[in-house]
Every structure is written in structure tokens, then in C-alpha cells.
Amino acid sequence: MIPTEVILAIRDAAQIEQVVGEYIQLKNRGANKLGLCPFHNEKTPSFSVSPSKGIFKCFGCGKAGDSINFVMEHEKLSYPEALRLLAKKYNIDIPEEIESDEARAERHLFDSLYIVNEFAQEYYANNLHETPEGQSIGLSYFKERGFRLETIQKFGLGYSLNSFDAFMKTAVSKSYNLELLKKAGLVKEKNGKTYDFLRDRVMFPIHNLSGKVIAFAGRTLSQDKKIPKYVNSPESEIYVKSKILYGAYLAKKPMIEADNCFLVEGYTDVISLHQAGIKNVVASSGTSLTTEQIRLIKRFTPNITILYDGDSAGVNAAMRGTDMILEADMNVKVVLLPEGEDPDSYVNKVGNDGFIKYVEANAQDFVFFKTNLLVEQTQDDPVKKTSLIRSIVKTLAKIPDPIKRSLYIRQCSKLVEVTEQILINEINKIKHGQFNKYVAQQAPKEEKNEEPVAPQSLPDELKQKPMSLEDTIELLEKKIITLLFQSGQELLKEVYEDEEVEVLLYVLTELEENEIKFSNELYGCVLQEYLNGIESDLLYPITHFQTNSDKKIRDLCNDLLMDPYTLSDNWEKKHNIFIKESDFEKDVVNLLTRLKFKHLQKMMTENQERLKNVTDEEDMIKCMRVQQQLMNKQKVLGQLLGMVVIK
């Protein structure tokens, strides 16, 4: 196990806003920072980071935690693996334990695949720089493309030898597992023969956002048209093509800084632009743009500029997939490069300044680009123009922001020479159809031999339902645990006449005196943890729970620490609105009183049920006396809830 003091040192070094800021764009929101959640698809930011508390919380999907939890979730690592990754990053030494053969065999498959891919990258890079074949073919090719040595090394470029099984033999000789090499897609087996999957190609390693190699793309230099130009590693547990953008691990910070992403098609486009100083660039690697890739870009910026070749193929490419970007509520611009040029060739021709000037002068809003292009193609043909308008309407209907959509409608109506109302009517038809389809999908299917269910005005989940007594008690238990996490060591000065007492001790004492046991198992575990500490004369600080060995307790702590309603630091000054702070001590007492009241209510209900089944007269009298006593106590607590009195 990693010692607690080392875990605390890692947490202190890995400041939450810095760790999260490497993956998504964060903007100040009062004392906290806000951004788009990297764990689920959302259009409105609900991912909050609290630098003062060192935690994050998404109020959309519910994920929460500290910097360690964030790395665990984002990189799909175990708790110790995330600690080791952050410790390495911040130069913190972790005492190493001797790893048994059994533990090594059980190591996570992800870790093993990362290891073999890292070895493969080093092997291909060594071929490029150290072998005569690699130097004369691969290195010469990269230099002809204008790649400098430092760029080649930065992107980890390499070369696979024109050999049937040279890589496999080298890997096996170094004790790499053959089945693992197959699983990573580096080695294939066919007709009983095992061979290198990627051969006689220059190699482009593909990295995840952390910079780990997860796959490869190999480009042939042969002129034989029967040989595919590019071959990619097959998908694996760590490589899903639709979720990866080439160059993203180097572009994530530049995208945030520039608040824009350049999207290109090829690996060499990314490398050439990056080398020229244009580093906020990624590639879809020859695949059609996917929603996952769009979400990945949106983590860092809502603005995307797509760079296409200036030929007809580039124009057609500009028309594909862009509606999905609009649907994600992103701002899309399109740049068509001069005919015969691609980003790689053009930046090498005109350099950084010339390339940026061209982009700034020729960037067009995608909606207007598409509209103008289609208008040119109609040439006053009514049939073609009708088709054009329907195509534009479909694009406009994708825009979720109603204000932005209305502005586009106004401009497009002028370009296509129809009234705004016609466009609005057509868009409404599409929206109405989408809504009906959604309703149909959500409707429960009728089972055979059952009466059809009458339609309801609202889905059940949208109807307000009264909380059950059990749910109310559990909610109060949650509020108490939240109180202990946030303010457990604060002092209460007036609940007892002659002495101050910590919130934690006051709460535990009240619960014990009233014989209240928590119904929620996890909340009960937290209380027991606090009690264990008190037995050892310790009032556990919040870090004890944030670094707890029980993952459920860690997650609960980080989740409850985040307050979704933090006011801006300058709220009062800016708006001349002053928020009256509640009386903390009264709130604490009131919370405990409400829990006591509800427990009494539960006891009365249970006793009433017993009374119904009692046949013995003596037992009946006892139950009635108990019921009267409970009613008297409840009456007292009810009066206190109307006006909490602190003696």
C-alpha cells in the first residue's frame, strides 16, 4: 500500500485546477471554475472545479472527486495507478514494494497494452534512426516532407522494416507475450503463420490524451496502387478509432490558449502545422468525423476551423459531418485552401505568417459557406432551389441555441430569397417530427393480454411525488454526513451552557442519546469511522475520508464536499445585493431536531402496526402507552421546529 502521507503529498502537488485544466477548458465562476464535462455529452457546462476544496463535481452525470479520482476516471486507471502517474509527474517518490509473480500476472490489461505499444514505438524509432533501411527510406522520406529531427522525435515517428517477422522475433526475444502482441494488433496470425502486421512502412504512433501510445498508422512508400496507402492498428481495449484525434495530446493546451481548434485530415498535416508553430491542430485520421471526436474537441474549445483541400473532393468533405458539429452547439468555420494544396504543402510553401493570414482572410462560417455554395449550384432552377432550401433547413434545425438559430435564419432567408417564416415553418416541422419520434421511443410497449395504458400528460420522472418517510430520513442522514465533512471540526458555542463543542462531537452525542442508527449503510459506515477515531482520541480531518481505503467513502466525501450554489466573490459589490447568512448553530440544531422528529414518526408507525396485531390486553396497554409517549415527544420536537431555541 502507498503510505497515507505520500497520498497527501500527491494530492497537495496535483492541484485540481491544473490537472483538470490539461484536459478541458475551465472558466472562472465565482470561487470555482466551470467547464464541459469530459465524462458525458453536454452542451451547457455543469462540470465544476473547486480549487479551495481540491475537488471536482459534475452536476450533470454526478461524477465527483479529487485530482486522483479525475485521473482514474479519465485514464481508466486504478487508484494506485493514478497515484503513481501523478507522483511521476510531480517528482514525488513512492516507496516501492516487491511485486509478486501472481500480482504481475493480474496487472490490468490496459497497463500491459500500453507497455507493448511503448516498446513497439521505441523499436520503430530505432529502425528509423539506426538501421540502413530505415535511414535510406524512412528518414529520407520524413526529411523530404520537411520534418526536422526534433519534430520527428517529438511525434515519435518510426519505420517498420520490410521483413516478415522482424518485430515479432525481437519482441519475443525480450520476453514480450506473443498473445499480448496479437491483442495489441502488432502481430497477426494466418494459416498457422505468425507475422508482423505493419511492414515496410513509415510509422505514425497514435497517442491518447496522456501521451501514451495506443496504436499505430503505417504509410507505405510503394507506388503499387494495390497496396493500401495507410494501414491502422486494429481496435483494442485501449484504442477505439472513433474516439481518438491524432495530435490531441500535444494540441490540448494550445487549443485552450487559442480558444480554437484547427481540424485537418492527415497525420502529416498535423505534424507540418505543429512544426510551423500552429499547434492547436488535430486530425480525424482519414475517418469520418464522429460525435465522440467532436466531444473531445469541445472539452477544450467551442470553436473549430476545418481546413480542407481546395479541390472538389475538399468541398464535398466540407459538407459532410459538419452538421454534427453544429448539433453539438459549436461554432464552425471552413477554410478551403488554394486548389492543389493541402495544409501540409501550403504551410511549407508560405510559412506560419502566410498560412495564418490566409486562414483569417478566407475562413467562412459553415452555414453561410454551405448556403452560398448551394445557391451558386441552383442557377434559378426552382426544383434545385427547393432541394437547396430543404438542405439548409436541415442544417439550421441542428443548431440548438434558439438565438443563434434565429440569426442564421435571418441571414439565410436573404441568401436563398425566401421569407424567414417559411424557413421557420420548415424547421418547426423537423423539430416536431423529432419530438414525436422521441415520444414514440419513450412510450412503454404494450404487453400481450394486457389493457393498454392510458396516456399521461407528463412522464413519471417529471411528476412531483411526495417523499416517503424512509426517503426523507435518508435525505436528512445525507445532510448530516455533509455537515460533518464540511464543518465537523467547527465549534458550537451556544448549544451547551458552559462549554464549546465541535460539531462532530455534538452530532454523535445527540445520535447516541436518542438511539438513532442510520438506515443508509454507507452513511452508517462514515459515522462508524468517525466513532473509531474518537475512540483513539482523534477527530479525523476531511483528508482522512478523501484518501480512505474504501472507494465508496472516498467518492461520497468528494461528492458531498462540492457546493453547486457558490456565489461569485464580487456578487455583492457588483450587483449591490447582500446575502444574509443563516445562523449556523441554529441550522445544526434544527437539522438534528428534524431527524429526531422523523425517527419518532417512524417509531410511531411501527408501533401502530404492532398495536393492530396485538391480542393480549396487557400488551395492548403497553403499546398504547408507548404511542402516547412518542406522541408527546413528537409534539415537543414539533414546537422546536417552529422556533429553534438554543439554551
N, C-alpha and C positions, 0 to 999 in steps of 0.2 A: 504493500500500500504506500501511496505517496503521503508523507507527513503533512499534518494539518498546517503547520507553519509555512511549508513550501506552497501549498494550495493558496493560502492567504497572500503570499508574496506574488504569486502569479496573478491573482485577482487584482491586486493593487497596481501591478505593472500594466496589465491588459485593460486599460481604461475603455469602458464600454463604448463611448462615442468614437474612439479611434478604431476599435475593432469592427464595429458595425459600419462605420464610415468608409471602410475599404470595399464594402460590398454594395451599399446603397447610398443614394443621395439623401442627406439629412438637412432639414431647415429648422432654424430656431423657432420654438413655440413656447414662449414664457421661459420657465426654468428647464423645460425639457426640449427635446429635438424630435421632429416628426418626419416620417418618410413612408414610402410604399413598402408594404410587407414583402419580403423575399420568399415567404413560405406559402402564399396563396395569391391568386389573381385578384387584384383590386384596382379600382380606378380613383378612389378617394383615399388619401393617406390615413391609415389608422394604426401605424406602427410607431410607437412612442419609445423614446430612449431617455432615461433619467440619469444624467451624469453624476448628480449628487448621491443617488442611491446605487449607482453602478449596475442598473438592470434595464431590460427592455420588456415591452409588453405590446402585443398586437391585440387591439380591441375588435378585430375582425375575426381572426381564426383562433385567438385565445392563447397562442404560444407566448411564453414568457421565460425570463431567466437572466443570468448574468452573462458576461463575455464568454465564459467557458461553455455555458449552455448554448449560446448562439453558434459558436464554432462547431459544437457537437451536432446541432440540428442542421446547419448549413452544409457541413462537410461530411455528414453521416459518419461521425466518429463516436467511439465510446468515450466515457468520461475520462479515463486515464489517457487515451489517445489525444483528446482535445487539450488536456493539461500539458502533455509533452510537446504538442505542436506550439502552444503559446509560450511554454518555457524556453524552447529553442529560439523562438522569435525574439524574446526579450532577455536572452542570455541568462536564464536562471537555471542553476544546476539542480537536477533531481537525483537523489540517491538511487542508484540502480540495484535491483535485485537480480539474482541469478535466475534466468528463465529456464524452466524445465523443458524437456523434450515434449511432454504432454501439452504444456501451455503453449509452446511454439506451434504445435500441430493444430491447436484450437484457435490460433490467431485469426482474426477476421479476414474473410476472403478479400474484402476491399484492400486491406493493407498488403496482402500478397500480390494482388494485381498491380498495385502501384509500384511495388518493388521490381517486378519483372519488366514493367514498362520503362522504369528508370534505367534498368540495366540495358534494355534494348536501345534506348536513346543514346546512352554512352557508347554502345557498340557501333551504332550507325555513325555517330560523330567521329569516332576513332577511325572508321573506314574512310571517311571523307578527308581527314587531315593526315592520316598516317600511311595509307596504302597507295601504291602507284595507280591502281584502277580508280580509286576514289578521287585522288588528286587530279588525274588527267581528264576524268569525265565529270564527276560531280562538282568538285571545287571549281573547275573551269566554267561549268555552266552557271554557277551562282555568281562568279565574278563577271561573266558576260552580262548577267542581268543587272550588274551594278551594285551588288551587295558587298559591303565592306566586311572585313574579317570580324569586327566586333559585333556587327549585326547578325552575321551567321552564327556566332557563338551565343548571342542573346536569345535568338529564337531556337537554338539547339538543333540546327539543320544537320542533316547527315546523308549517308549514301548506303544503299544495300547492294552488296556485291552480286555480280552475275554468276551465282552459284546455287546449286540445287538445295543444299542444306548447311551452308557455312554457319549461319547464325545458330541454327538448332544445335549443331555439334559444339559450338563454343559455349552456348548456354548450358547444355547438359554437362559439359566438362567442368563447369563451375558450380555444379550441383543444383541447378535450377530444375524444378519439377517439370517433366515433359507435359503432363496433363494440365498444369497451370499455364504453360506456354500456349497450349491449344485453346484453353479457355480465354486467354487474352487475345487470341486471333493472330498471334505472331507465327504460329506453326499450324499447318494443315495436314490432314491425313486422307489419302485417297487410294483405293485399290491396294490397301495394305502398306503403302509407302508414305512416309512422313517427310515433309519438305517445308522450306521457308515460304511463307505466304507472300511476302513482299521481296521481290528480287529485281536486281538491275534497274533500280530507280533512285532518284534523289528523294530524300525523306524529309517530311514536314511533321514534327511532333505536334500533337494536339493536346493542349493543357486545359485543366479545369480552372476555376476562378482562383484557386490557391496556388496555381503554378505547377501542379502535379501532372505528369504525363499520363494521359488516359487512353491514347490511341495514336495512330499514325496515318498520314496520307502519303502515298508514294506516286511520284510523277515519272513516267517513262520518258526517255530522251530519244527513243526509237522513232523513225519516220513511218513505221509499219502501221497503217490505219486500222488493221485488225486488232491491234493491241490497245486496250483502253488507256486513255491519256492519264487518268488518275484512278488509283485504287485505294480505298479506305479500309482501315481495320473494321472487322465486323463488330456489331454492338455487343457489349458485355455488361456485367454488373456495374461497372464504373463509367461506361461510355454509351450514352444514348444520343444519337446524332441530332435528333430534333431539339435537344435541349442545350446544345453547345454552339458557341460562336467562336470562330478562330480568332485568336488575338485578344480575347476579352480580359484575360488575366493581366495583360500589360496595358489595356485601354481603360480599365475601370476608374482609376484616379483621373486620368486626362478627360474622360467623359464628364465626370462630376465638375472638374475645373472649367471646362469649356461649355458645360451645360448643353452639349450637343454630341451626337454620335454620327460618324460617317459609316455608312454601310456599303460594302463592296462585295464582289462575288468571289474573288480568288485569293489564295494564300499569298501569292507574290504581290498582289495589290496592297494587302495589309503591310507586308514587310517593307515595300518601297516607300509607302506613305509614312510609316513609322520612322524609317531611316531619314526621311526628309524633314522630320520634326513634327509631322501631323500624326499624333499618337492616339487621338480619340477615334480609332478606326477598328472595325471588326468585319468579319466576312461570314456569310452563311455557308461557305464552303461548297458552292455549287448545288445546294439543295434548295427547294422552295422554302421560303420563309415560313416559319411555324409560329404558333401562338406562344409556345414556350420561349422561343428566341426573342420574340417581341417583349415578353415579360422580363426577360433578362436585361434587355437594354433599358427598359423603363425603371428598373431599380436605380439606375444611375442618372438618367435624364429623360424628360418627356419629349425631347426634341431629336428628330432623326433626319439626316440628309442622305438620300440614297444616290450613289454615284453609278451611272450606267454608261456603257459604250454608246457612242452616238449613232450607230447603225440601226437598221430596222429591228434587229434582234434585241438591242438595248431598249428601244422604245416599247416593244412588246413586253419585255421583262418589267419595265416600269409600271405596266398596267396590271401586273399580277401580284397578288399578295398584299398590295398596299391598303386595300380596304380593311384588312385585319388590323393594320396599324392604327387606322382611324378609329376603328371599333374599340381599340384599347385606350382611346382618348389621348393619343399622342399627336404632336404637331409634325407633319411630314412635308419635306421639301424634296424635289427631284432635280438632279443636275445631269444633263446629257452632255458628255464630253465630245470634243470635235470628232467627226467621223474618222474611223480607223484608229482611234485612240482608246486605251483603257487607263484606269488610274495608275497602273504601274508604268506604262510607257509615257504617259503625259507628264507625270511628276518628274520623271527622269529628263524630260525634254525641257520643261520650263522652270523646274525647281520649286522650292517651297512658296516663295512670294508669288510667282506667276500662277501656281496652282490655286492658292487661296484667293487671289484676285479674280480668277476665272470663276471659281465657285460662287463667290459673293455676287458677281455680275450676272450669273446665269441660273442661280437657284430659283426654282419656281414652286409655289405652293402646289401640292399634288392635285388638289381638287380643281384648281384653275388650269393646271397643266393638262389634265385629262379632258376637261371641258373644251378648252381651246383646240386641242388635238382632234377631238371628235367633230367639232364644228367645222374644221377645215375639211374633214373627210366627207361631210354630208353634201356639200355643194348644192344647197337649196333643194335637195331631194326630200319630199315630205315623208316618205317611208323610212329612209335612213335617219332623218331627223327625229322621227318618233322613237326609233330604236335608241338614238343617242340620248334623248331625254330620259328614257327608262333606265338606261345605264347610269346616267348622272344621279337620278333619283335613288337608285340602289346604293350608290356611294354616299350620298348625303344622309340616307337613313342610318348609315353605320355610325355617324357621329353622335356620341351620347350626350354631349353638352348642348342643351337647347339654345343657349345664347349664341354659341359658336355656330351651331347649325343654322340658325335664323340669318346670321350674317352671310354665310355661304349661300343660302337660298337667294338672298337679295342680289348678290353679285352674279350668281349663275343664271338667274332669270334674265338678266340683261344680256348675257353672253349667248343664250340659246333663244332669246327673243320670245319668251312666254311669260305670263304673269306669275308672280310669286305664289298666288293662291293655287294655281294649277300644280306647281311643284309641291306645295304643302299638302294638297289633297292626295297626290300620289304617294307621298311619304307616309301620310296617315294610313293609307290602305296597307302599305307594307307593315307598318307598326301594328296595325290592328290584326293582320294575319299572323304576325309573330306572337302577339298576345294570345290569340285563340289557340295557336299551336302549343304554346306553353301551358295554357289551362288544360288542354286535352291531355298533355303528357302528365300533368299533376293529378288528374282525376283518377280516383280509385277504380280499378277494374271490377266489374260485376262478376261475382262468382255464380256458378250454376246453382239452380234450385234455391236462390235467394232473391228476396224482394229488392228491386233497385233502390238505391239510397237517394233520398230527396236532395236536390241541390241546396247548398248553403250560400249565404251571401258572402261569407268570409272563410278562408281556410282556418282549420282549428288552431294552428300555431299563431294566428293573428288575433284570436279572440282572447279577451281578458278572462282568465279563470281565477276564482278565489283560491288563495293558497291554503293547502291543508295544514292542519296543526303540526304534523310532522315536518313539513317543508318549512314552516315558519320557525320552528325550533332549530332546524339545521341552519337556516339563514342567520339566526342570532348567534349560533355557535361559530359560524364563519366570521361574523363581525367581531366576536371576542378574540378569536385567533389573530385576526388582522390587527386588532388593538394591541395585542401582546407583541406581535412582530414590529409594529411601527413605534409603539410608545411604552413597551414593557418596563423600561428602566426609569421612566419619568416618575417624579414624586407627586403624590397626592397630599396636600397639606391640611385639608379640612374634613376628610371623611372620618377621621378619628380625632377625639378632642385634644389629646396631648402629644401626639407624635405624627411625624411624617411617615409615609409608607409608599414603597414602589407599587406601581400599577400591577405588576406581575403578582406580588405577594397579596395584594388586596383581592384580586380576582380569584386566585387559587384558594384563599381563605374563605371567600364567600361561597364558592362552589362546594368546598368541603363541608362547611357548616350546614348548607342546605341539601347535602347529599345528592348533588346533581352530577350525573355522569353523561358525557357527551354521546349522542346517538350516532354521530358520524365517526366511523372508525379512524380515519386519517386525522381528524381534529383531535380525537382522543389520544392518538399516538404523540401528537405535538405536546399536549398537556402533560402526558406522562414523561416526556423528555425534559420538560421544564421541572417537573417534580423530582426526577432523578438528579438534576443539577442542584436543586435546593437541598436535597439530602446530603450532597457533598459540599454544602455551603457555597454554591456557585449560582449566580444569576446569569444564565447563558446570554451572551450578546447575540445580535442578529446574525453575525458571521457564522456562528455555530450551526445555524439552520441552513444558511446559504451554501455551506460546504459539507452538509451532513452526508453520511454514507448512504442513507436511504434516499433514492432518487425522488420518490414521491414527496418526501418532506422538502427536498431542495426545490422542486418545481412549485410546490404550494407556496413556499416562502417567497420566491421571486414573483409569483403571480399576484400575491396579495399585497406586496410592497408597492406596486405601481398604482398611483392615483390617476385615473383618467381625467380628472377635472382640476388640473393645476392652473391657477390663474397666472396670467402674464405678470412679470416683475414690475412692469410700469403701467399696469392696468389702472390703478387709482389715479396716478399722475396724468396719464394720457386722456382718460375719459371722465375724470372728476367723479368717479363712482367709488364709494368706500364700502368695503365689505365688513360687516360686523362679525367678529369672531365669536364662536359659540363658547360657552363655559365648559372647559374640558372636563373638570371634575364632575359637574352635573351630568355630562354626557356619559361618563364612565359608569356612574351610579345608576343612571337611567337604563343603560344597556343591560346591566346585571339584573335590575328590577324587572325588566321586560322578560328576560329569560326565566326568572323565578316564577313570574305570573303564568307564563305558558306551560312550565313544568307542572305547576299546580293544576292548571286546566287539564293537562294530560292525565294527572293522577286522579282528578275528579271523574273524568270519562271512564278510566279503567275501573275505578271503584263503583261507578254507576252500573257498569256491566256485571260486576260481581254481585251487586245487590239484586239484579234481575234473576240471577240463578240460585240465590240463597234460599234454602228451605227451612233451615233451623232458625228458630226465633231469636236465640241468643246471638248467633252470627249476624242476623239481620240488624239487630240493635247496634252491634259493633260497627257495621258498615255505615249505618245512618249517622253514628257519632263521628266517624272518620270524615264522612261527607260534610257534616256541619263544620268541623274544624278546618277542613280545606276551604270551604266557602268563606269562613271568617278571615283566614289568611289572605285569600284572593281579594277580599274586599279592601283590606288594608293596603295591599300592593296596588290595587286599582286607584286608590286615593293618591298614593305616592306618584303614580304615573301621570296623574293630572297636574301635580305640582311636586317636583322632587325637592325634599327638604334635607339639607346636609347639616348635621349637628356638630 
